[in-house]
């Protein structure tokens, strides 16, 4: 009996890595990423209003300007200083015109261009379907 209990205790943490995530977990991860995207969008909108143009920004300068040093939110940037999503994939931030932009997250599967992508378009000021 003791060996069964000991085996159960030792294997329990390993089982957590094998079991699929629940829908609630996946929804929470998506919600967190959408929150981060909205923060980046809010920053870009503010910059567009203040400076009249976003054409001087790239992914690195956006992360540095928005988050400052990586000490404030290190989980939001990678080692290159780029803003990243919940799954540690760099956001694709595309400046379309002086004040228009699109922010893309590859989503849970970490591959751009499919149905689980999270996309924000500044023209509609909302999330759009891939």
C-alpha positions in Angstrom: 0.0 0.0 0.0 2.8 2.4 0.9 4.5 1.8 -2.5 1.3 2.6 -4.3 0.9 5.8 -2.4 4.5 6.8 -2.9 4.2 6.0 -6.7 1.1 8.1 -7.0 2.7 11.0 -5.2 5.8 10.8 -7.4 3.9 10.4 -10.7 1.2 13.0 -10.1 3.3 16.0 -11.3 4.4 14.1 -14.4 0.7 13.5 -15.3 0.1 17.2 -15.4 2.5 17.5 -18.4 0.8 14.7 -20.3 -2.9 15.7 -19.8 -4.3 18.1 -22.4 -5.1 21.6 -21.2 -8.8 22.3 -20.5 -10.8 24.7 -22.5 -10.8 27.1 -19.6 -6.9 27.1 -19.6 -6.8 27.7 -23.3 -9.4 30.5 -23.1 -7.4 32.1 -20.3 -4.2 32.0 -22.3 -6.0 33.6 -25.3 -7.5 36.3 -23.0 -4.1 37.1 -21.6 -2.6 37.4 -25.1 -5.5 39.6 -26.3 -4.9 41.8 -23.2 -1.2 42.2 -24.2 -2.2 43.0 -27.8 -4.6 45.7 -26.6 -1.8 47.2 -24.5 0.5 47.3 -27.5 -2.3 48.7 -29.6 -3.1 51.4 -27.0 0.6 52.4 -26.9 0.7 52.6 -30.8 -2.5 54.6 -30.9 -1.2 57.0 -28.3 2.1 57.4 -30.2 0.2 58.0 -33.5 -1.8 60.8 -31.8 1.3 62.4 -30.2 3.7 62.2 -33.1 1.3 61.9 -36.1 3.1 58.9 -37.5 4.2 55.4 -36.6 6.5 54.9 -39.5 9.6 55.3 -37.3 8.8 52.3 -35.1 9.9 48.7 -35.4 9.2 45.7 -33.2 12.2 46.3 -30.9 11.6 50.0 -30.5 7.9 49.4 -29.7 8.8 46.9 -26.9 11.5 49.2 -25.5 9.2 52.3 -25.7 6.2 50.5 -24.2 7.8 48.4 -21.5 11.0 50.3 -20.9 13.7 48.0 -19.6 13.0 44.3 -19.5 12.9 44.5 -15.7 9.4 45.8 -15.7 7.7 43.0 -17.7 10.4 40.5 -18.7 7.7 37.9 -19.5 6.4 40.2 -22.3 9.7 40.3 -24.3 12.2 37.8 -25.6 16.0 38.0 -25.5 15.9 40.2 -28.6 13.7 42.7 -26.9 10.7 41.9 -29.0 7.2 41.8 -27.6 6.0 38.2 -27.3 2.6 36.4 -26.8 1.7 33.9 -24.1 3.3 31.1 -26.0 6.6 33.0 -26.3 6.2 33.7 -30.0 7.1 37.2 -31.2 4.2 39.4 -32.3 4.2 40.4 -35.9 3.6 44.2 -35.8 3.0 45.7 -39.2 2.8 49.4 -39.7 0.4 49.8 -42.7 0.3 53.6 -43.0 1.2 56.6 -40.8 -1.3 55.7 -38.2 -2.7 52.2 -39.2 -1.3 48.9 -38.0 -1.9 45.2 -37.5 -0.7 43.2 -34.6 -0.6 39.4 -35.0 -0.1 36.6 -32.5 0.5 33.1 -33.9 -1.8 31.7 -31.2 -1.5 28.5 -29.2 0.0 26.4 -32.1 2.8 29.1 -32.6 2.2 29.0 -36.4 1.2 32.1 -38.3 -1.5 32.0 -40.9 -4.2 29.7 -39.5 -7.5 29.8 -37.6 -6.0 30.2 -34.1 -4.1 33.4 -34.8 -5.0 36.4 -32.8 -5.2 39.5 -35.0 -5.9 43.2 -34.1 -6.5 45.7 -36.8 -6.3 49.4 -35.9 -8.6 50.4 -38.7 -11.5 48.6 -37.1 -10.0 49.0 -33.6 -10.9 45.4 -32.9 -9.8 41.8 -33.3 -10.4 40.3 -36.7 -10.6 36.7 -37.9 -7.6 35.3 -39.7 
